[in-house]
Amino acid sequence: MKAPALKPHVPCLDFRRFTINVVLGAFSVGLVGCATAPPQNPNDICSIYREKRSWYFAAMKAQEKWHVPNTVPMAMMYQESGFHSDIQTRRTYILWIIPWGHITSAYGYAQAENGVWHDYQRSIGHDGDRTNYADALDFMDWYMTRTHRLAGVPLADARNQYLAYHEGWGGYRRGTYQGKPWLGRVASKVGSRAQRYKTQYDRCADSLKPSFWEWLFSWLP
């Protein structure tokens, strides 16, 4: 019997699988880009709020909730993360080769460490996400409000609020920052930036106010 002729092998694509992979790939790239991109002009708070309207609305809601001037946590966030959502401290290594965690657990926009972040979650009854701007901002305002209550630091005093943020409430009350001249210089930079942001914001606050429909949509879940 004559064997049937074999058809030549022609490579082909599973079109459905190919299409799904392309769509999912493009979607994931878009998410990564949106989640991690800092403001184009981080030195101008008006530019930040115009570029990232969701940040503006989150800042106004947080300010109304905690009564912390929005320019103060913004100056501190700039110092802590440069407005990068998923930044972490440097890695540690075993034998200079094997990655082994990070120097601290500080993570996200606010560089919140695990312990105090968990305290915040328990305090407000909400999980939150350190890579989410609104959650990170709410955390910072919560922390500063407690600093005001525990250590008497005014909410608008960005320099001393930053010292307490860096050293912790106990460390700040013990004056641990006094032995760290470099930290004092950094805190002064934060204070200067907060004042610069305030001057900028005072000039553009009216122009940033949303239309009725923009305001309405900002409150939708």
Disulfide bonds with the S-S distance in Angstrom:
Cys46-Cys204 2.07
